[in-house]
Amino acid sequence: MKPEQNNPVLLSPSLTAGIPSQPNESPKNLANQAPPIDSEGRLDLRILDSLRRIIRAMEIHSRMLLSTHQITVHQLVCLLRIKENGPLTETALARMVQLSSSTVVGILTRLEEKGLAKRERSTVDRRIINVTATAKGRRLVQRAPFPLQDGLAQALNTLPELERTTIALSLERIVVLMEAGPSHGAAEQKSRGRKNTPKKERQ
């Protein structure tokens, strides 16, 4: 079974290169470290710097969430989806949270070990396994913080709906552009090749 990835954001190493790892670093401090905007600078470098700061802020938030509630961001997001849309199959959940099926299986195993979710066979079709949140899982979702940083969630709520939509569409567009790149495509093909290759040939 593929171990669960605890990093909240999985991007190219080029995006995370040069980011210092400081346990006492806070999202607020990161905001104060914002570099001056060079209106004549390269836009690609400005976008890269912004992505690096987003990654760092999310890593800090993920560590705080794990420390205070003993749950990772990925686990909390999956639990939220299960509570809101369950019962769900593992495949449907993987599509919703944009993670690989093997990663979701690892996440569900950990949620089950913590008593937050359970997998049961469908009463209609015994071949189908559905995932639901337990009473303990529903209580945790109610008291746990939003997967986004509290400050960011509150700030977004103060913005007009049009501006929030613009931010969401811009970020989604960046994801599409990154996934359409040649390096991402090559990595996907390589990954599919490993899955389709018999185990004895991969050794």
N, C-alpha and C positions, 0 to 999 in steps of 0.2 A: 504493500500500500504506500502510495506516495505521501510523504509527510506534509502536513499542512504548512503553508507559507504564512508566517506571522507578520511579514512586512506589509503595511497597508497599501503601498504603491509599488508596483513592479514595472520599472522602466529601464531603459538602457543604462549601463554603467556610466556612460558619458554624461548623463544628467546628474548623477550623484557624485561624480568625481570632484574632489576639492571641498566637500562639505564637512566641516568639523563636527565631531560627535561629542557633545557636551551634555552630560546628564542633567545639569542645572539650567540648561537653556530652556526658555519658555517662548511660546508664540508671541507674547507681547514684546520680549526682547528682540525677537527676529524682526518685528515690525519696525522697531527703533533702529535696526541696522540696515534699513533700506538704502540702497545706493542711490546717489543723485541721478535723476533722469537726464540722459544726454540725448537731446532732441535730434542730434545729427549722428548718433551712434547707430550701429548695425541693429536692425530690428530682430534678427535671429538671435543675437546674443542677449538682447533684453528679454526675449521670450524664454530663452534657456535659463537665465538668472531667475526669472519668476517661477519657472517650474522647479528649480532647485530649492527655492525657499518654500514652495508648497510642500514638497517632499519632506523637508526637514520639519516643518510645522506638524505634518500628519504623523511623522514618526514619534515626535514628542507626545502628541495627543494619544497615540496608540499605547505608549509606555504608561502614561497616566491612567488610561482605562484599564489596562492589565493589572496595575498596582492597586487600584481602588475597588474594582469589581471582579477581578480574576477572570476576565474575558477579553479576547482580542477583538479588534475592529471587525475582522472578517467573520468571526463567530457571532458578534452582535448583529451585524448586517444580515447574516443568514437567519438568525433567530427572529429578527424583525419581519423578514419576508415570510417565514414560516407562520408566524403568529397572524399576520395580516392576510395571507393568501392560502394558508394550509387548509386541509392536508395537501402536500405537494410531493411529487416524485423527485428523486435526486436529480434527474435530467432537467426537469422544469426549474428546479431551484438553481442549478448551475447556469442556466440561461439567464435567469433573473439577476443573479449577482455577478455575471460576467466572469466566472471562474471555470477552470477545467473541472470535468467530472471527478477526476481522481483527487483533486484538492478538496472539493466539496465533500467527498466521502470521508476524508480525514477530518474535516471540520465537524461533520455530523457525529463521527465516532467520539470526538471530544465533548460535544454537546450532550451526547447520551451518557458519557462517563460522569458528567457533572449533574445529570438528572434534569437537564433543561429541555431536551427534546427526545422523542422516541420514534422508532421506525416500526411500522406494522404492515402486514399484508392486507391488501384490499379485500373486503368481504365480497365484492362483485367479481373481481378477477384476482385469483391468488398469485398470479405471476407478477402483479404490480405491488411494489412496496411504497407506502406513503409515509411522509414525515409530518409529525405534528409537534406542537410545543406543549410541554407539560405545564401543570399549574405553577411549579417553581420557575419555569422559563418565562411564563407570562408575567409573573411578579417581577422578575429581574428586568424585563423589557420596560415595565412601568416605572421602575425607579432608576434604571441606568440612564446615563446622559445620552444625548443624541450622538450618533457616530461622528458628526461634524463637531468641531470645537464649539463650546457653548458661545463664546464671543462671536464666532463667525455665523452661527445659526441665528443669534439675536440680531446681528448687523444685517444679515440678508433679509430678515423679516421687516426691517425698517425701510427697505428699498421698495420703490414702485414695482409692480408686477412686471412691467415691460423691461425694466433694468435687470431684474432677476432672470427673466427669460433670455435676455441677451447674453448674460454671463453664462448661463447653462448651455446655450447654443454654441457660444464661442469655445467653451471647454470641450464640448462634444465634437466640434469641428477639428480641434487639435488632435483629439484621440484618433479620429478617422484618418487624418493626414499622417500621423505617426504609424498607424497600422498599415497604411498603404505603401510605406517606404520599402525599398528593396531589402534592407537588412531584416525587417520584421517578416517579410514574405519568405526569405531564405530560412529564417529560424523556424517558421511554421512548417515548411516543407521538410526540414530536417527532423522536427519533432514527429511529424506524421510518418516519416520513414522509419524512425525507431520503433513506433508502435506497430508498424506492419511487418517488421523484420522478426523472424523467429528468434527466440531467446538464444539458441545455441549459436546462431550466426553473429549475435551481438557481443559474445564473449571474446 
